[in-house]
Amino acid sequence: MALTIFQAEAEAKWRWGGLLGRGFARYSQALRLPFEVGTRRFGAIKIRGRGVSWEGAFRNAESLKNGVAVSG
């Protein structure tokens, strides 16, 4: 079952949220990989993963963390 925007936002907050930063999830229809997850800290945004689904975006973020870039 696919994640909803609310579930993706909760997952991002759990993974990357903290005292100084906050995890977020967003959908941008105009992008090739429209689902994005990342962190917001002091107004600056860092995209941690992108994909064709929320699950893909989280997999992408995990693969980038481990030093292997994999799209979607």
Secondary structure, 3 states (H helix, E strand, C coil): CCCCHHHHHHHHHHHHCCCCCEEEEEECCCCCCCEEEEEEECCEEEEEEEECCHHHHHHHHHHHHCCCCCCC
